């Protein structure tokens, strides 16, 4: 009898000890999770959508992904994409966390216009702007195309329908009293566009990207490149109707150009899904804007925290706002 009671007591104590261990382990696990969260769960990896491999977004995005990984410890993977419009859609749908976008495209998305007609996006916010994205109307010196009006009747690449480049082309044609019906519209990416110009299959291409653009530099190695200018009165009309544009210049020497070419630009920026925590986005923002001196790409000289709030036009993510507030940075009037 005593032996039976002793066995029962031993078993009871053993079960009790197991329960205490389990509870304590769960408590420790919860404490660890709370410590990692920092106001929100820290992800193991982030996806950074860029653009086509022959544009500016892709190489610059690769550098920024490395900076984020080195500074935050979060594995960040740059991914090629069809650029702005598709990138915004991917953020909206939760397929990525960070993306390069044009300021005009994200403004359209928030407002629910153009390629986002009737479907406004409400879960994407800004980290900061980066550099001017120049609208380059690329052709060859012997094409006979010296003005936007000369594009009439020509085979012209305008990018994928709904893309940032496509909308830029539509709006530039519009202020010249033209439309897509006046050209032979071709929907090609940057590499396909310059390849088509080189092969003689198309006459010109709209390319919205930071200069110099890899695809255009590749074309320059094969033929003499010409960039079609936009007249000042047309620039004024464009900016008046669409304030996210600004006058810009493709400098002499770029692509072998003999003189400066006047055109327009929008801004490239980084956008983020609002599902990321304030702490994570703060760390990402700091990783980029505190390390711009490490950017090897030519566009690195334009990326500064002092200009990061210029031309955005949408809400900052709270984490980005926290960083810029601490840095004493506010948007230019």
C-alpha positions in Angstrom: 0.0 0.0 0.0 2.8 2.4 0.9 4.6 1.5 -2.3 1.5 2.3 -4.4 1.1 5.7 -2.7 4.7 6.5 -3.3 4.5 5.7 -7.0 1.3 7.8 -7.3 3.1 10.7 -5.5 6.1 10.4 -7.8 4.0 10.4 -10.9 2.0 13.4 -9.8 5.2 15.4 -9.0 6.6 14.5 -12.4 3.5 15.7 -14.3 3.5 18.9 -12.2 7.1 19.5 -13.1 6.4 19.0 -16.8 3.6 21.5 -16.6 5.8 24.1 -14.9 8.5 23.6 -17.6 6.0 24.0 -20.4 4.5 27.1 -19.0 7.9 28.6 -18.3 9.1 27.8 -21.8 6.0 29.4 -23.3 6.6 32.4 -21.2 10.2 32.6 -22.3 9.1 32.3 -25.9 6.6 35.0 -25.6 9.1 37.3 -23.9 11.6 36.6 -26.7 9.0 37.4 -29.3 8.1 40.6 -27.6 11.7 41.5 -27.5 12.1 40.9 -31.3 8.9 42.7 -32.3 10.0 46.2 -31.4 6.5 47.5 -32.2 6.0 44.8 -34.8 7.4 41.5 -35.9 10.8 41.8 -37.6 10.7 39.8 -40.8 13.4 37.3 -41.8 13.5 38.7 -45.4 12.1 41.5 -47.6 11.4 41.6 -51.3 12.5 44.8 -53.1 10.9 45.1 -56.5 13.0 47.1 -59.0 12.5 47.1 -62.8 13.9 45.6 -66.0 17.5 44.5 -66.0 18.4 47.1 -68.6 17.1 50.1 -66.6 18.3 52.0 -63.6 16.0 50.5 -60.9 17.6 47.0 -61.1 21.3 47.8 -60.5 20.5 50.5 -57.9 18.0 48.2 -56.2 20.7 45.6 -55.9 23.0 48.0 -54.1 20.2 49.2 -51.7 19.2 45.6 -50.9 22.7 44.9 -49.8 22.7 48.1 -47.7 19.5 47.1 -46.0 20.8 43.6 -45.3 24.1 44.9 -43.9 22.5 47.5 -41.7 19.4 45.7 -40.4 20.3 42.0 -40.6 17.2 41.4 -42.7 17.8 39.4 -45.9 16.6 41.7 -48.7 16.2 40.3 -52.2 16.1 42.6 -55.2 13.8 41.3 -57.9 13.4 42.5 -61.5 9.9 43.5 -62.6 7.9 45.5 -65.1 8.5 48.5 -62.9 6.2 51.1 -61.4 2.6 50.1 -62.1 3.2 46.4 -61.6 5.3 47.2 -58.5 2.4 49.2 -56.9 0.0 46.3 -57.7 2.4 43.8 -56.1 2.6 45.9 -52.9 -1.2 46.3 -52.8 -1.6 42.5 -53.1 1.0 41.7 -50.5 3.4 40.0 -53.0 6.3 42.3 -51.9 7.2 44.7 -49.2 9.4 47.4 -50.9 9.4 48.7 -54.4 10.8 51.4 -56.7 8.0 53.5 -58.2 7.6 56.7 -60.1 6.0 59.5 -58.1 3.3 60.1 -60.8 2.4 56.4 -60.8 1.9 56.1 -57.1 -0.1 59.3 -57.1 -2.4 57.9 -59.7 -2.7 54.7 -57.7 -3.7 56.5 -54.5 -6.2 58.6 -56.5 -7.5 55.6 -58.4 -6.9 57.1 -61.9 -5.2 56.1 -65.2 -4.1 52.4 -64.9 -5.7 52.3 -61.4 -9.0 53.7 -62.6 -11.7 53.0 -60.0 -9.4 50.9 -57.9 -7.5 53.3 -55.5 -4.7 51.8 -53.5 -4.9 52.4 -49.8 -2.2 50.2 -48.2 1.0 51.7 -49.8 3.0 54.5 -48.3 6.3 56.3 -49.0 9.8 55.9 -47.6 11.4 58.7 -49.6 12.2 60.0 -53.1 15.5 59.2 -54.8 16.4 60.9 -58.0 14.9 62.5 -61.2 13.7 60.0 -63.8 14.2 61.6 -67.1 11.7 61.0 -69.9 14.0 60.2 -72.8 12.6 60.0 -76.3 15.3 57.9 -77.9 16.0 57.6 -81.6 18.9 57.7 -84.0 20.6 60.7 -85.5 19.6 59.6 -89.0 16.0 58.9 -88.2 14.8 62.4 -89.2 13.0 62.7 -85.9 13.9 66.0 -84.3 10.7 66.9 -82.4 7.8 65.2 -80.7 5.6 66.2 -83.7 7.9 64.2 -85.9 6.8 61.0 -84.2 3.5 61.1 -86.1 3.1 58.0 -88.2 6.3 56.4 -86.8 6.7 53.1 -85.0 7.2 54.2 -81.4 7.7 52.1 -78.2 5.8 53.5 -75.3 6.2 50.7 -72.7 3.6 48.3 -71.4 0.0 49.7 -71.2 -0.5 51.3 -67.7 3.2 51.5 -67.0 4.8 54.7 -65.9 6.5 55.1 -69.2 3.2 54.6 -71.1 1.4 57.3 -69.1 4.3 59.7 -69.6 4.1 59.1 -73.3 0.4 59.7 -73.4 0.7 62.9 -71.5 3.6 64.3 -73.5 1.7 63.4 -76.8 -1.4 65.1 -75.3 0.3 68.5 -74.7 1.5 68.3 -78.3 -2.1 67.8 -79.6 -1.4 64.2 -80.3 -2.5 60.8 -79.0 -1.5 57.1 -79.3 -3.6 57.0 -82.5 -1.1 59.3 -84.2 1.8 56.8 -83.8 2.3 53.1 -84.5 2.2 52.1 -80.8 4.7 49.4 -79.7 4.6 48.0 -76.2 8.2 47.0 -75.5 10.5 47.1 -72.5 13.7 49.2 -72.5 15.9 46.5 -73.8 13.5 45.5 -76.5 13.0 49.1 -77.4 16.7 49.9 -78.0 17.1 46.5 -79.8 14.2 47.4 -82.1 15.7 50.8 -82.9 19.1 49.2 -83.6 17.5 46.6 -85.9 15.3 49.2 -87.7 12.0 47.6 -86.5 10.9 50.8 -84.7 11.8 54.4 -85.1 11.9 55.7 -81.5 11.1 54.8 -77.9 10.0 56.6 -74.8 12.2 55.5 -71.9 11.6 56.9 -68.4 14.7 56.2 -66.3 17.6 57.8 -64.6 20.4 58.8 -67.0 22.5 57.3 -68.2 20.3 54.3 -68.9 22.0 51.0 -69.6 19.8 50.1 -72.5 20.5 53.4 -74.2 24.2 53.2 -73.5 24.1 49.8 -75.2 22.4 51.3 -78.2 25.0 54.1 -78.4 27.7 51.5 -78.8 26.0 50.5 -82.1 24.5 53.6 -83.6 24.6 57.4 -83.1 21.9 58.2 -80.6 19.6 61.2 -80.6 17.3 62.3 -77.8 14.2 64.3 -79.0 13.8 67.6 -77.1 10.6 68.9 -75.5 10.0 72.6 -76.2 9.7 74.9 -73.2 6.1 75.9 -73.9 5.1 72.3 -73.9 7.0 71.7 -70.7 5.1 74.6 -69.1 1.8 73.2 -70.3 2.7 69.7 -69.0 3.8 70.9 -65.6 0.7 73.1 -65.2 -1.6 70.2 -65.9 0.4 67.5 -64.1 2.5 69.1 -61.3 4.6 66.0 -60.6 6.6 66.8 -63.7 9.7 69.1 -63.7 12.0 70.4 -66.4 15.1 68.3 -66.9 18.1 68.1 -69.1 20.1 65.3 -70.7 23.6 66.6 -70.5 25.9 66.9 -73.4 28.3 63.9 -73.5 25.6 61.5 -72.3 25.2 58.9 -75.0 27.7 60.9 -77.1 25.3 63.9 -77.4 26.9 67.0 -78.7 24.7 69.4 -76.7 22.3 69.5 -73.8 18.8 68.3 -74.6 15.8 69.8 -72.8 13.1 67.4 -71.6 11.1 66.6 -68.5 11.3 64.3 -65.5 9.3 62.7 -62.7 10.9 61.4 -59.5 11.9 57.8 -58.6 10.9 56.9 -55.0 10.8 54.0 -52.7 7.3 52.8 -51.6 6.4 50.3 -48.8 3.4 48.3 -47.8 1.8 49.6 -44.6 1.9 46.0 -43.1 5.6 46.5 -42.1 6.1 47.8 -38.6 7.2 51.3 -37.7 10.5 50.0 -36.3 11.3 47.9 -39.4 10.7 50.8 -41.8 12.6 53.2 -39.6 15.6 50.9 -39.8 15.2 50.4 -43.5 14.9 54.2 -44.1 18.0 54.9 -41.9 20.0 52.1 -43.7 19.4 53.8 -47.0 19.7 57.5 -46.3 22.6 57.3 -43.8 24.7 55.3 -46.3 24.2 57.1 -49.6 27.9 57.6 -49.9 28.2 53.9 -50.4 26.1 53.9 -53.6 28.3 53.3 -56.6 25.6 54.0 -59.2 25.7 57.4 -60.9 22.3 58.2 -59.4 23.7 58.0 -55.9 24.8 61.6 -56.0 21.1 62.7 -56.2 20.0 60.5 -53.3 20.1 62.5 -50.0 18.0 62.7 -46.9 17.7 66.4 -47.4 15.8 66.0 -50.6 14.1 62.7 -49.8 10.7 64.3 -49.0 10.5 66.4 -52.2 7.9 65.6 -54.8 6.3 62.6 -53.0 2.7 63.6 -52.7 1.5 60.6 -50.7 1.7 59.7 -47.0 4.9 58.7 -45.4 5.1 55.4 -43.5 5.2 56.2 -39.8 8.7 54.6 -39.6 10.0 56.8 -42.4 8.4 59.8 -40.8 10.1 59.0 -37.5 13.5 58.9 -39.1 13.1 62.2 -41.0 11.6 63.9 -37.9 14.6 62.9 -35.9 16.9 64.1 -38.7 15.1 67.4 -38.8 14.0 67.0 -42.4 10.8 68.3 -43.7 9.4 68.6 -47.3 10.3 71.6 -49.3 7.6 74.2 -49.8 
